[in-house]
Amino acid sequence: MQSQPVTNLPADHATAMPAYIDLAHLVVQDLPMISAWYQKVLGLAPLDTSASGETLGVAGRPLLTLTTDAAATRAPRNAPGLFHTAFLVPDRLELGRWLAHAGNNGIRLQGASDHLVSEAIYLADPEGNGIEIYRDRPRSEWHYQADGTVAMNTLPLDLQSLYDEAPKDGWNGLADGTVIGHIHLQVSDIPQADAFFRDILGLDLMARYPGASFFASGKYHHHVAANIWNSRGAEKRQGNMTGLSDYTIRFREADGLAAVIGRLDELQISVRQEGGIHRLTDPWGIGLNLAASTA
């Protein structure tokens, strides 16, 4: 299913960058229950239903595909795969509006952080797939280091202030303009992640935490993060595991996509092309789709 372009985006928006995250695909055990949860709790709307699953999104833009498999087994906590899918809302007002919805409906949160570049709220779906809902601060408030990386931190977020500022009624789902701003992965080795995302995919290394690297295009704080906090040294994920099956990176410039495909070919990394989408499996067994931008 083709993504619908988000209009009226600022030039420095996460999805206005030369490469950006477009769509995530989860394998779940209980498709009706998980789909209903994402619709009620996150406010995603069903956009497409097929024999294999459902695609959910916001204002006609696909964000999340859910499929099920009778043979799927629950991925162990230390398996490579998803740490969280991060839904970027347009502004602080919309983040507060979702928080008020969560509070009014007794939705359990796992945490909330001020990352200097963003404000984020964390939770998980009923099968343990991590979720971040966040808003970006204006880039004028970001601090870039001399080496080009961006200053990030994990500080407490004042949820009470965010809640107090938000409207308490009229929530009808995530706002138009909500996108997947980034995806955070569990991997087994950070130098291997640096080699894959920076050296092969051509993303910039924007920040490091102990046990984690953050990669982006266009000097965004991160489009992809990779950590080993639960998964250090883990074997590749198996094909029958629940969780993140694959995700998509789109490139706004054909030359940028072609350069990545060329590097993959040089390294003899298997890539198959289907309808303009280049599909591969990363070093940890996670599916990755590379495609030209539709916007």
Buried (B, 14 or more C-beta within 10 A) or exposed (E): EEBBEBEEBEEBBBBBBBBBBBBBBBBBBEBEEBBEBBBEBBBBBBBEEEEEBBBBBBBEBBBBBBBBBEEBEEBEEBBBBBBBBBBBBBEBBBBBBBBBBBBEEEBEBEEBBBBBBBBBBBBEBEBEBBBBBBBBBEBEEBEEEEEEBBEBEEEEBEBEEBBEBBEEEEBEBBBBBBBBBBBBBBBBBBEBBBBBBBEBBBBBBBBEBEEBBBBBBBBBBBBBBBBBEBBBEBEBBEEEBBBBBBBBBBBBEEEBBEBBBEBBEEEEBEBEEEEEEBBBBBBBBBBBBBBBBEB
